[in-house]
Amino acid sequence: MKQIILNNIQYLLLLSMIYPSQIDKIIDDFISGSNKYSFTEMEAQIKENPLESHNMLILKGLLEIDGEKSLSFFKDYFENNKNGIYSNLALSRIADYYYTEGLYTQSSQWYKKLLFNSKSIDNLIPSINYFINSLAVSGKLDSAKYYTKVLK
């Protein structure tokens, strides 16, 4: 009997690795701009999945309209999942929040983490521009010039 239960658990774990969860699908659709779900449906997914998965924090952060609450979801995700599939998204959203709040020093620190922790900078051109602007606006012109050359 124990062997059957263990085999079923292993099978379910294998399936969960092969097929992304509904939460991952919603996040990926949301990010790509091909979202097929209403706000109500996405919120229902959050309520139906009471266990706090790391990816659930990303979905909550994307749906939250209060900037500070959204920031806390993204920070929680990044602190607990630095190498997660949505870590770049979390870093970007954190840096963007500080930038829009006019907190350019904090913004530049988060953009720097994003740029230098990313494996590819192909889609990070806007983040590079915000990083350089954050440095310049916060009075770090020498750093802005240096990183302009490094990131060019």
Backbone as CSV, one residue per row, in Angstrom:
resi,resn,N_x,N_y,N_z,CA_x,CA_y,CA_z,C_x,C_y,C_z
1,MET,0.821,-1.207,0.000,0.000,0.000,0.000,0.862,1.267,0.000
2,LYS,1.900,1.250,0.841,2.785,2.420,0.900,3.460,2.654,-0.453
3,GLN,3.829,1.556,-1.111,4.488,1.674,-2.417,3.554,2.304,-3.448
4,ILE,2.290,1.967,-3.423,1.316,2.550,-4.344,1.181,4.050,-4.094
5,ILE,1.119,4.432,-2.832,1.014,5.859,-2.490,2.261,6.598,-2.949
6,LEU,3.439,6.006,-2.706,4.682,6.643,-3.147,4.732,6.765,-4.669
7,ASN,4.300,5.745,-5.380,4.276,5.807,-6.843,3.335,6.898,-7.331
8,ASN,2.171,7.040,-6.685,1.223,8.096,-7.063,1.802,9.478,-6.802
9,ILE,2.476,9.636,-5.686,3.099,10.931,-5.363,4.186,11.251,-6.389
10,GLN,5.007,10.270,-6.722,6.055,10.498,-7.717,5.455,10.861,-9.070
11,TYR,4.365,10.201,-9.441,3.691,10.491,-10.700,3.163,11.925,-10.716
12,LEU,2.541,12.340,-9.625,2.009,13.704,-9.547,3.127,14.736,-9.582
13,LEU,4.226,14.456,-8.916,5.362,15.375,-8.955,5.927,15.491,-10.368
14,LEU,6.017,14.367,-11.055,6.498,14.372,-12.429,5.572,15.184,-13.322
15,LEU,4.269,14.985,-13.182,3.309,15.758,-13.966,3.425,17.246,-13.684
16,SER,3.607,17.598,-12.418,3.690,19.018,-12.078,4.938,19.660,-12.657
17,MET,5.999,18.875,-12.882,7.205,19.422,-13.499,7.051,19.530,-15.009
18,ILE,6.310,18.606,-15.597,6.136,18.607,-17.052,5.150,19.684,-17.482
19,TYR,4.029,19.766,-16.807,2.981,20.704,-17.172,2.989,21.897,-16.218
20,PRO,3.157,23.105,-16.741,3.151,24.261,-15.852,1.775,24.433,-15.212
21,SER,1.798,25.006,-14.049,0.539,25.208,-13.341,-0.310,26.262,-14.045
22,GLN,-1.554,26.298,-13.667,-2.470,27.307,-14.212,-1.947,28.706,-13.877
23,ILE,-1.374,28.855,-12.691,-0.826,30.148,-12.278,0.279,30.570,-13.246
24,ASP,1.186,29.649,-13.580,2.269,29.978,-14.522,1.719,30.365,-15.883
25,LYS,0.704,29.660,-16.337,0.096,29.972,-17.628,-0.524,31.369,-17.614
26,ILE,-1.220,31.700,-16.538,-1.826,33.028,-16.425,-0.744,34.102,-16.421
27,ILE,0.320,33.885,-15.650,1.417,34.864,-15.585,2.050,35.039,-16.961
28,ASP,2.360,33.932,-17.621,3.009,34.013,-18.935,2.120,34.713,-19.964
29,ASP,0.825,34.409,-19.941,-0.106,35.086,-20.849,-0.184,36.581,-20.529
30,PHE,-0.220,36.911,-19.255,-0.298,38.301,-18.809,0.929,39.075,-19.283
31,ILE,2.100,38.474,-19.105,3.358,39.127,-19.488,3.457,39.299,-20.997
32,SER,3.046,38.285,-21.746,3.166,38.334,-23.199,2.110,39.221,-23.855
33,GLY,1.112,39.645,-23.085,0.061,40.489,-23.632,-1.053,39.708,-24.295
34,SER,-1.024,38.390,-24.155,-2.075,37.571,-24.762,-2.986,36.997,-23.668
35,ASN,-3.258,37.809,-22.697,-4.059,37.373,-21.553,-5.497,37.088,-21.979
36,LYS,-5.963,35.883,-21.666,-7.320,35.479,-22.006,-8.228,35.479,-20.781
37,TYR,-7.674,35.853,-19.654,-8.413,35.764,-18.404,-8.845,37.148,-17.938
38,SER,-10.028,37.202,-17.374,-10.490,38.467,-16.799,-9.821,38.650,-15.441
39,PHE,-9.885,39.857,-14.960,-9.343,40.163,-13.643,-10.003,39.282,-12.597
40,THR,-11.308,39.089,-12.719,-12.062,38.261,-11.776,-11.577,36.815,-11.815
41,GLU,-11.318,36.282,-13.013,-10.829,34.910,-13.138,-9.441,34.755,-12.530
42,MET,-8.601,35.769,-12.726,-7.260,35.703,-12.151,-7.319,35.779,-10.626
43,GLU,-8.165,36.641,-10.109,-8.330,36.706,-8.653,-8.902,35.407,-8.101
44,ALA,-9.771,34.759,-8.853,-10.335,33.474,-8.424,-9.234,32.420,-8.313
45,GLN,-8.268,32.456,-9.219,-7.150,31.522,-9.147,-6.368,31.712,-7.850
46,ILE,-6.215,32.965,-7.438,-5.513,33.250,-6.190,-6.291,32.667,-5.014
47,LYS,-7.605,32.851,-5.016,-8.434,32.344,-3.924,-8.513,30.824,-3.919
48,GLU,-8.478,30.204,-5.099,-8.557,28.747,-5.191,-7.257,28.067,-4.809
49,ASN,-6.177,28.808,-4.802,-4.860,28.255,-4.467,-4.340,28.932,-3.211
50,PRO,-4.873,28.553,-2.050,-4.502,29.256,-0.824,-3.047,29.050,-0.411
51,LEU,-2.407,27.994,-0.904,-1.010,27.791,-0.560,-0.168,28.853,-1.250
52,GLU,0.711,29.467,-0.512,1.539,30.537,-1.052,2.719,29.967,-1.837
53,SER,2.558,29.811,-3.117,3.698,29.418,-3.940,4.428,30.695,-4.324
54,HIS,5.665,30.522,-4.692,6.438,31.700,-5.088,5.815,32.379,-6.301
55,ASN,5.356,31.584,-7.250,4.776,32.160,-8.462,3.448,32.852,-8.180
56,MET,2.754,32.413,-7.140,1.522,33.088,-6.737,1.828,34.528,-6.316
57,LEU,2.992,34.750,-5.710,3.384,36.105,-5.325,3.535,37.000,-6.558
58,ILE,4.045,36.436,-7.639,4.178,37.212,-8.876,2.803,37.589,-9.405
59,LEU,1.886,36.632,-9.439,0.535,36.927,-9.924,-0.125,37.986,-9.041
60,LYS,0.023,37.864,-7.741,-0.546,38.859,-6.832,0.066,40.237,-7.083
61,GLY,1.380,40.268,-7.312,2.051,41.532,-7.590,1.575,42.181,-8.877
62,LEU,1.327,41.363,-9.890,0.848,41.887,-11.172,-0.575,42.421,-11.076
63,LEU,-1.388,41.791,-10.243,-2.802,42.173,-10.146,-3.061,43.292,-9.144
64,GLU,-2.164,43.474,-8.211,-2.387,44.456,-7.143,-2.326,45.884,-7.697
65,ILE,-3.313,46.710,-7.315,-3.315,48.096,-7.791,-2.622,49.038,-6.809
66,ASP,-2.453,48.621,-5.577,-1.719,49.411,-4.585,-0.226,49.147,-4.796
67,GLY,0.510,50.179,-5.174,1.919,50.034,-5.507,2.768,49.457,-4.390
68,GLU,2.526,49.871,-3.157,3.322,49.375,-2.043,3.069,47.887,-1.783
69,LYS,1.810,47.466,-1.907,1.496,46.043,-1.729,2.122,45.228,-2.855
70,SER,2.019,45.742,-4.063,2.606,45.061,-5.211,4.118,44.922,-5.016
71,LEU,4.748,45.989,-4.568,6.183,45.974,-4.288,6.533,44.881,-3.284
72,SER,5.730,44.747,-2.233,6.034,43.741,-1.211,5.915,42.325,-1.778
73,PHE,4.971,42.082,-2.683,4.855,40.762,-3.308,6.095,40.446,-4.143
74,PHE,6.541,41.424,-4.931,7.710,41.196,-5.773,8.978,41.021,-4.932
75,LYS,9.102,41.805,-3.866,10.267,41.659,-2.984,10.261,40.287,-2.306
76,ASP,9.098,39.872,-1.816,9.001,38.550,-1.187,9.413,37.460,-2.173
77,TYR,8.923,37.575,-3.396,9.282,36.574,-4.410,10.794,36.548,-4.609
78,PHE,11.391,37.718,-4.816,12.823,37.768,-5.123,13.669,37.297,-3.948
79,GLU,13.318,37.700,-2.735,14.097,37.305,-1.571,14.087,35.796,-1.362
80,ASN,12.998,35.140,-1.711,12.866,33.703,-1.488,13.157,32.865,-2.724
81,ASN,13.384,33.522,-3.861,13.505,32.781,-5.110,14.388,33.542,-6.092
82,LYS,15.617,33.841,-5.681,16.509,34.680,-6.481,16.792,34.138,-7.889
83,ASN,16.711,32.840,-8.058,16.967,32.236,-9.367,15.705,31.703,-10.013
84,GLY,14.560,32.164,-9.554,13.288,31.703,-10.093,13.054,32.195,-11.506
85,ILE,12.079,31.585,-12.156,11.833,31.956,-13.554,11.317,33.383,-13.701
86,TYR,10.768,33.933,-12.629,10.249,35.308,-12.689,11.106,36.289,-11.894
87,SER,12.341,35.914,-11.579,13.186,36.812,-10.779,13.502,38.107,-11.523
88,ASN,13.728,38.022,-12.843,13.976,39.257,-13.610,12.741,40.152,-13.621
89,LEU,11.589,39.551,-13.745,10.351,40.328,-13.716,10.197,41.016,-12.367
90,ALA,10.455,40.288,-11.291,10.343,40.869,-9.958,11.329,42.024,-9.788
91,LEU,12.575,41.821,-10.190,13.580,42.879,-10.095,13.175,44.109,-10.895
92,SER,12.682,43.880,-12.094,12.259,44.982,-12.948,11.123,45.776,-12.307
93,ARG,10.149,45.080,-11.782,9.001,45.754,-11.167,9.405,46.514,-9.903
94,ILE,10.327,45.961,-9.131,10.817,46.653,-7.934,11.543,47.932,-8.338
95,ALA,12.450,47.810,-9.300,13.207,48.980,-9.766,12.276,50.031,-10.366
96,ASP,11.291,49.594,-11.148,10.331,50.520,-11.748,9.535,51.266,-10.678
97,TYR,9.165,50.560,-9.623,8.404,51.191,-8.543,9.217,52.342,-7.941
98,TYR,10.466,52.062,-7.589,11.292,53.107,-6.985,11.530,54.264,-7.952
99,TYR,11.678,53.950,-9.226,11.890,54.994,-10.231,10.671,55.915,-10.308
100,THR,9.485,55.332,-10.359,8.272,56.151,-10.471,7.987,56.939,-9.204
101,GLU,8.507,56.455,-8.075,8.343,57.185,-6.816,9.398,58.286,-6.650
102,GLY,10.333,58.361,-7.585,11.381,59.388,-7.502,12.517,59.003,-6.573
103,LEU,12.585,57.745,-6.194,13.649,57.246,-5.317,14.744,56.643,-6.202
104,TYR,15.516,57.540,-6.822,16.428,57.140,-7.883,17.625,56.336,-7.399
105,THR,18.092,56.586,-6.192,19.212,55.806,-5.665,18.801,54.349,-5.482
106,GLN,17.635,54.119,-4.836,17.146,52.746,-4.670,16.862,52.111,-6.036
107,SER,16.284,52.906,-6.921,15.967,52.408,-8.262,17.228,51.928,-8.968
108,SER,18.283,52.726,-8.924,19.523,52.344,-9.615,20.119,51.078,-9.016
109,GLN,19.979,50.891,-7.700,20.500,49.671,-7.067,19.758,48.432,-7.569
110,TRP,18.449,48.525,-7.696,17.659,47.380,-8.173,17.874,47.144,-9.659
111,TYR,17.987,48.225,-10.458,18.277,48.038,-11.883,19.651,47.387,-12.069
112,LYS,20.604,47.773,-11.242,21.940,47.177,-11.334,21.863,45.674,-11.057
113,LYS,21.098,45.279,-10.031,20.915,43.840,-9.758,20.300,43.150,-10.965
114,LEU,19.301,43.781,-11.543,18.627,43.199,-12.707,19.602,43.012,-13.864
115,LEU,20.344,44.057,-14.169,21.219,44.015,-15.340,22.392,43.063,-15.175
116,PHE,22.928,42.999,-13.966,24.123,42.179,-13.788,23.819,40.775,-13.274
117,ASN,22.568,40.486,-12.969,22.170,39.125,-12.604,21.486,38.409,-13.757
118,SER,21.169,39.127,-14.813,20.478,38.535,-15.964,21.457,37.788,-16.843
119,LYS,20.981,36.689,-17.388,21.811,35.903,-18.299,21.840,36.533,-19.677
120,SER,20.803,37.276,-20.005,20.713,37.913,-21.312,20.155,39.317,-21.129
121,ILE,20.714,40.263,-21.835,20.215,41.635,-21.727,19.446,42.048,-22.975
122,ASP,19.026,41.067,-23.762,18.331,41.356,-25.016,17.078,42.209,-24.815
123,ASN,16.270,41.896,-23.828,15.008,42.615,-23.606,15.113,43.660,-22.510
124,LEU,16.318,44.052,-22.170,16.511,44.950,-21.037,16.905,46.371,-21.430
125,ILE,16.747,46.729,-22.688,17.135,48.075,-23.133,16.421,49.164,-22.334
126,PRO,15.102,49.073,-22.122,14.465,50.104,-21.293,15.034,50.145,-19.871
127,SER,15.333,48.987,-19.312,15.905,48.948,-17.961,17.291,49.585,-17.927
128,ILE,18.071,49.377,-18.973,19.389,50.013,-19.054,19.226,51.527,-19.072
129,ASN,18.286,52.016,-19.866,18.049,53.460,-19.942,17.600,54.027,-18.597
130,TYR,16.691,53.322,-17.921,16.245,53.780,-16.602,17.380,53.730,-15.587
131,PHE,18.231,52.723,-15.689,19.380,52.607,-14.790,20.312,53.809,-14.954
132,ILE,20.662,54.121,-16.193,21.542,55.263,-16.465,20.879,56.572,-16.009
133,ASN,19.582,56.722,-16.305,18.867,57.928,-15.877,18.821,58.037,-14.358
134,SER,18.612,56.916,-13.672,18.564,56.921,-12.203,19.883,57.400,-11.629
135,LEU,20.967,56.917,-12.201,22.283,57.348,-11.733,22.491,58.837,-11.970
136,ALA,22.128,59.291,-13.168,22.329,60.699,-13.513,21.492,61.617,-12.637
137,VAL,20.222,61.274,-12.450,19.321,62.122,-11.664,19.725,62.154,-10.195
138,SER,20.289,61.052,-9.700,20.689,61.020,-8.287,22.083,61.602,-8.074
139,GLY,22.646,62.227,-9.116,23.914,62.936,-8.974,25.142,62.075,-9.164
140,LYS,24.988,60.889,-9.644,26.127,59.980,-9.851,26.505,59.977,-11.333
141,LEU,26.916,61.139,-11.807,27.209,61.298,-13.228,28.399,60.463,-13.682
142,ASP,29.435,60.353,-12.832,30.583,59.526,-13.204,30.172,58.070,-13.386
143,SER,29.340,57.576,-12.485,28.846,56.197,-12.607,27.985,56.047,-13.848
144,ALA,27.160,57.046,-14.122,26.302,56.996,-15.313,27.161,56.909,-16.579
145,LYS,28.215,57.704,-16.646,29.106,57.670,-17.814,29.815,56.313,-17.910
146,TYR,30.280,55.812,-16.773,30.973,54.522,-16.759,30.052,53.410,-17.257
147,TYR,28.851,53.312,-16.701,27.937,52.234,-17.084,27.404,52.409,-18.505
148,THR,27.356,53.648,-18.980,26.977,53.860,-20.371,27.981,53.176,-21.295
149,LYS,29.254,53.319,-20.973,30.289,52.672,-21.787,30.255,51.150,-21.611
150,VAL,30.089,50.686,-20.377,30.098,49.249,-20.109,28.923,48.556,-20.773
151,LEU,27.744,49.170,-20.717,26.533,48.541,-21.210,26.241,48.815,-22.680
152,LYS,27.048,49.656,-23.297,26.835,49.964,-24.712,27.117,48.736,-25.503
